């Protein structure tokens, strides 16, 4: 087992965008750690997308060794669902990770919002996505993009928790009165275009039962991968 000391080390050890996204925890002051064993990589990422996560990638046998060596109380291990199916480990839940690389033309009519518009973003989230895991003035979002109709903010998405070579979209919301007009597609296209230009790869997490959101992201070229969060057997 060897220690990986930087996001670049993780990118060298695995092409997996989910692990490379988690590797932002190895930046100075983030408190993360990472290891490789065989063909597997594990990244311990504190406070990443609301949880302390241990992101693991690779074949089940090697993942199992890293998991047993580095699982901690109150840390949520995340593995590919196909790997989770091979592990004798309790499951917390399954969701989707979506990713794409390359370039994407931005949709017109969307712009980056100023900090002075944070109250508008918050009001829209309360109306359209009250369970959003990212909000203005909280850790995570770097900037928000928004689309206006008649000077009213009706759709938003955030550039949040970026790693050096994987951007991340979160906080997507469209006002209920304006749904069905492809506004989420427009705002996500704008954010994804910027993140792909800046990082080369873009990812996001999605509820596996949210078929409408998954369809939006697929239209933008994102591929879906099923991932599973595990429980610590000592704290089930």
PLY file of the C-alpha trace (Angstrom):
ply
format ascii 1.0
element vertex 236
property float x
property float y
property float z
element edge 235
property int vertex1
property int vertex2
end_header
0.00 0.00 0.00
1.42 3.37 -0.95
0.50 6.93 -0.04
-0.70 9.36 -2.72
0.22 12.91 -1.77
-1.46 15.16 -4.34
-4.33 15.35 -6.82
-1.76 14.73 -9.55
-0.70 11.49 -7.83
-4.33 10.34 -7.78
-4.81 11.23 -11.46
-1.69 9.21 -12.29
-2.95 6.24 -10.28
-6.50 6.16 -11.71
-8.46 7.67 -14.61
-11.70 7.55 -12.56
-13.19 11.10 -12.49
-15.00 10.41 -9.18
-11.74 9.63 -7.38
-9.97 12.50 -9.16
-12.77 14.84 -8.03
-12.41 13.65 -4.43
-8.64 14.25 -4.67
-9.25 17.97 -4.06
-9.03 16.88 -0.41
-5.25 16.61 -0.91
-4.88 20.32 -1.59
-3.20 22.30 1.24
-5.39 22.75 4.28
-8.10 20.30 3.19
-7.19 17.50 5.62
-7.51 14.63 3.14
-5.42 11.56 2.43
-5.15 8.98 -0.34
-3.67 5.54 -0.88
-3.20 3.01 -3.66
-3.15 -0.76 -3.37
-2.85 -3.02 -6.37
-5.16 -1.52 -8.99
-7.34 0.34 -6.47
-7.26 3.88 -5.08
-8.90 5.31 -1.96
-9.33 9.03 -1.25
-10.41 10.28 2.17
-12.19 13.59 1.56
-13.52 15.50 4.60
-16.63 17.67 4.11
-16.95 16.86 0.41
-20.50 17.55 -0.81
-21.83 17.65 2.76
-20.20 14.42 4.01
-16.83 13.06 5.01
-16.28 10.55 2.20
-13.90 7.70 1.45
-14.05 7.34 -2.33
-12.70 4.02 -3.60
-12.18 2.81 -7.15
-10.75 -0.36 -8.66
-11.36 -4.11 -8.48
-13.28 -5.44 -5.49
-10.42 -7.41 -3.91
-8.07 -4.41 -3.85
-10.87 -2.02 -2.84
-11.71 -4.33 0.08
-8.14 -4.09 1.39
-8.18 -0.28 1.26
-11.67 -0.10 2.73
-10.81 -2.23 5.75
-7.57 -0.32 6.33
-9.03 3.19 6.14
-12.73 3.16 7.04
-13.45 5.44 10.00
-16.47 6.29 12.13
-18.69 8.93 10.52
-16.97 8.55 7.14
-19.16 7.43 4.23
-17.35 5.01 1.86
-18.40 5.32 -1.80
-17.74 2.62 -4.40
-19.08 1.57 -7.79
-22.30 -0.37 -7.28
-20.87 -3.36 -9.16
-18.01 -3.43 -6.64
-20.39 -2.98 -3.70
-22.26 -6.06 -4.90
-19.07 -8.10 -4.45
-18.23 -6.78 -0.98
-19.59 -8.18 2.25
-20.41 -4.71 3.54
-23.63 -3.01 4.70
-25.12 -0.53 2.24
-26.34 2.98 3.04
-27.82 3.78 -0.36
-27.28 3.91 -4.12
-27.25 6.99 -6.37
-25.84 8.20 -9.67
-22.53 9.81 -10.58
-22.53 11.41 -14.04
-19.48 12.64 -15.94
-18.25 13.92 -19.27
-15.12 15.35 -20.85
-14.40 17.32 -24.01
-15.97 20.63 -24.96
-19.53 21.95 -24.91
-20.98 25.10 -26.42
-22.67 27.23 -23.74
-26.35 28.06 -24.05
-27.03 31.80 -24.50
-29.12 33.75 -22.04
-27.37 32.48 -18.90
-24.79 34.44 -16.91
-22.72 34.20 -13.75
-24.48 35.86 -10.84
-22.97 38.36 -8.42
-22.78 37.87 -4.65
-25.44 40.57 -4.40
-27.87 38.10 -5.99
-27.38 35.41 -3.33
-30.74 36.23 -1.75
-32.44 35.61 -5.10
-30.68 32.26 -5.41
-31.70 31.29 -1.89
-35.33 32.25 -2.54
-35.41 30.19 -5.72
-33.90 27.16 -3.99
-36.48 27.37 -1.20
-39.21 27.34 -3.84
-37.80 24.91 -6.38
-35.24 22.69 -4.61
-35.57 23.00 -0.81
-33.44 19.88 -0.23
-30.48 21.21 -2.23
-27.15 20.17 -0.76
-25.51 23.42 -1.84
-26.64 26.92 -0.91
-25.25 30.47 -1.12
-22.92 31.60 1.68
-22.15 28.00 2.66
-18.95 26.02 1.98
-18.87 24.43 -1.45
-20.18 26.79 -4.14
-17.59 28.86 -6.00
-20.13 30.74 -8.12
-23.72 30.51 -9.30
-25.09 30.77 -12.81
-28.63 31.95 -13.44
-31.22 32.51 -16.12
-33.77 35.31 -15.89
-37.22 35.71 -17.42
-38.65 39.23 -17.27
-35.91 40.18 -14.78
-36.89 37.34 -12.41
-34.37 34.60 -11.59
-35.99 31.33 -12.68
-33.17 28.78 -13.03
-29.79 28.30 -11.32
-26.86 25.91 -11.02
-23.62 26.12 -9.06
-19.97 25.56 -9.82
-19.15 23.81 -6.54
-16.42 21.69 -4.89
-14.11 21.75 -7.93
-10.90 19.73 -8.01
-7.95 20.77 -10.19
-9.02 18.56 -13.11
-12.69 17.75 -12.41
-15.38 20.43 -12.07
-18.67 19.70 -10.33
-22.24 20.92 -10.89
-24.69 21.17 -7.98
-27.70 23.16 -6.80
-29.68 22.87 -10.03
-33.17 24.36 -9.70
-35.90 25.74 -11.95
-38.93 27.64 -10.69
-42.05 25.42 -10.85
-43.88 27.97 -13.01
-41.15 27.77 -15.67
-40.54 24.03 -15.93
-40.92 22.23 -19.22
-39.04 24.93 -21.14
-35.55 23.34 -21.07
-34.29 26.04 -18.69
-32.37 23.50 -16.55
-30.71 22.26 -19.72
-29.69 25.82 -20.62
-28.22 26.68 -17.22
-26.45 23.33 -16.89
-25.06 23.69 -20.41
-23.61 27.07 -19.45
-21.99 25.79 -16.25
-20.74 22.55 -17.81
-19.19 24.48 -20.70
-17.21 26.64 -18.28
-16.13 23.69 -16.12
-15.05 21.61 -19.09
-13.01 24.53 -20.40
-11.42 25.07 -16.98
-10.93 21.50 -15.76
-11.24 19.16 -18.73
-13.82 16.93 -17.02
-17.11 17.68 -15.30
-19.15 15.54 -12.88
-22.29 15.66 -10.78
-24.37 13.52 -8.45
-28.02 12.69 -9.07
-30.78 10.73 -7.35
-31.13 7.49 -9.27
-34.92 7.88 -9.27
-34.82 11.39 -10.80
-35.39 10.35 -14.40
-36.06 13.91 -15.58
-32.73 15.21 -14.27
-30.83 12.22 -15.63
-32.39 12.84 -19.06
-31.27 16.50 -18.95
-27.69 15.55 -18.17
-27.63 12.81 -20.79
-28.75 15.32 -23.43
-25.67 17.34 -22.44
-23.41 14.33 -23.01
-23.03 13.09 -19.44
-22.71 9.33 -18.87
-24.43 7.72 -15.88
-22.66 5.42 -13.43
-24.31 3.75 -10.45
-22.41 4.23 -7.17
-23.16 3.01 -3.66
-22.51 4.54 -0.26
-21.56 1.98 2.38
-21.98 1.95 6.13
-19.31 1.34 8.75
-20.20 -2.17 10.09
-19.35 -0.96 13.61
-21.98 1.81 13.38
-24.92 0.22 11.57
0 1
1 2
2 3
3 4
4 5
5 6
6 7
7 8
8 9
9 10
10 11
11 12
12 13
13 14
14 15
15 16
16 17
17 18
18 19
19 20
20 21
21 22
22 23
23 24
24 25
25 26
26 27
27 28
28 29
29 30
30 31
31 32
32 33
33 34
34 35
35 36
36 37
37 38
38 39
39 40
40 41
41 42
42 43
43 44
44 45
45 46
46 47
47 48
48 49
49 50
50 51
51 52
52 53
53 54
54 55
55 56
56 57
57 58
58 59
59 60
60 61
61 62
62 63
63 64
64 65
65 66
66 67
67 68
68 69
69 70
70 71
71 72
72 73
73 74
74 75
75 76
76 77
77 78
78 79
79 80
80 81
81 82
82 83
83 84
84 85
85 86
86 87
87 88
88 89
89 90
90 91
91 92
92 93
93 94
94 95
95 96
96 97
97 98
98 99
99 100
100 101
101 102
102 103
103 104
104 105
105 106
106 107
107 108
108 109
109 110
110 111
111 112
112 113
113 114
114 115
115 116
116 117
117 118
118 119
119 120
120 121
121 122
122 123
123 124
124 125
125 126
126 127
127 128
128 129
129 130
130 131
131 132
132 133
133 134
134 135
135 136
136 137
137 138
138 139
139 140
140 141
141 142
142 143
143 144
144 145
145 146
146 147
147 148
148 149
149 150
150 151
151 152
152 153
153 154
154 155
155 156
156 157
157 158
158 159
159 160
160 161
161 162
162 163
163 164
164 165
165 166
166 167
167 168
168 169
169 170
170 171
171 172
172 173
173 174
174 175
175 176
176 177
177 178
178 179
179 180
180 181
181 182
182 183
183 184
184 185
185 186
186 187
187 188
188 189
189 190
190 191
191 192
192 193
193 194
194 195
195 196
196 197
197 198
198 199
199 200
200 201
201 202
202 203
203 204
204 205
205 206
206 207
207 208
208 209
209 210
210 211
211 212
212 213
213 214
214 215
215 216
216 217
217 218
218 219
219 220
220 221
221 222
222 223
223 224
224 225
225 226
226 227
227 228
228 229
229 230
230 231
231 232
232 233
233 234
234 235
